[in-house]
């Protein structure tokens, strides 16, 4: 299994402000995660809208060592 995520930040829409208890003009973090099974079959899509002031995204990944 492997995952692919797209993350972006933008001003929260009015319905998100209300649902998340944000102040007007607050920033929302949007994450769309795709989960793929062996063979590349898409099995789950998860869309999240978060209060950007309460979350920190962190990635840890190896760097290419072949000069590419």
Secondary structure as UniProt FT lines:
FT   STRAND          2..11
FT   HELIX           14..20
FT   TURN            24..25
FT   STRAND          27..36
FT   TURN            38..39
FT   STRAND          42..51
FT   HELIX           52..54
//
